[in-house]
Amino acid sequence: MNDERVLLATVSRVTPTPDLRHARVMVSAIGNDAQRRDVIAGLRHAEGFLRGELGHRLENLKTVTHLHFELDESIA
């Protein structure tokens, strides 16, 4: 991704639903509160692009998983 908001972000955990239609994506990010919120906003904005990438790479899925990005506060 070429979004300047999504810098120094790490996916810490992904919890998919049993049918793989949705996934909760926990993201840890470095920075102050505003910068970390910007990371999540950037990822949410890019969900369509990321789902497209998943669809190309995981060809055996019937439907591409909807991604729900959340800030992982456990590391802080």
N, C-alpha and C positions, 0 to 999 in steps of 0.2 A: 504494500500500500504506500502511496505517496501522500499521506495526510500528515501535515506537520503537527497536528494535535496528538497523534498516536506515536509519541516517542517514549522510549524507556518503559514500555508496557510489556507485561508478561502474563500469559494465560496460566493461571494457577490451578484451575480445575474446570472440568466440563462434565455436567450431569445431564445426560439425555433422558428423555422419557422412554418407556419401554417400546413404544411404536416408532421411535426415532423421528417423530414429526417436529419436536421442539427440543432445544438444548439450552440449559442455563450455563452461561460461560462466565466464570469468575475471573476477573482481571485485576492484577496488582499493578500499580503504577507509582513511579517516583515523582515527587513534587509536592507542592502545596495543594490544598483542597480544590482550588479553582483549576489547577492543571490536571488533577486526577479526574475531576468531573469532565473536563474537555476531552480526555482520553476516551471516556465512556461515550460521550456525545459523538466523537469521531467514529468510533466503532459502530455505534447505532446507525449513523449516517451511511456507513459503508456496508451495511448488512446485505444489501442486494448484490454488491460486488463479491463479497465473501461467500454468499450462498451460490453464486455462479461458479466460483472457483471450486467449491465443494462438489457441485454437480458435475463438473468436468473431471475431477479427480476420483470421485466415488461413483462410478457409472452404474453400480449395481443397486443403488437406492431407487425406489419407485418415486418418492418425493424427496426434495431437498429439505433438510432440516432448517426450521426457523431458529435463529439465534437470538437469545435474550442476554444481553451483556449487563453485568453487575460488577460493581467495584468490590474487590476483596479486601476487607478491612482487617483480616486476621493477622496479616504480616505487620501492620502498624501497631 
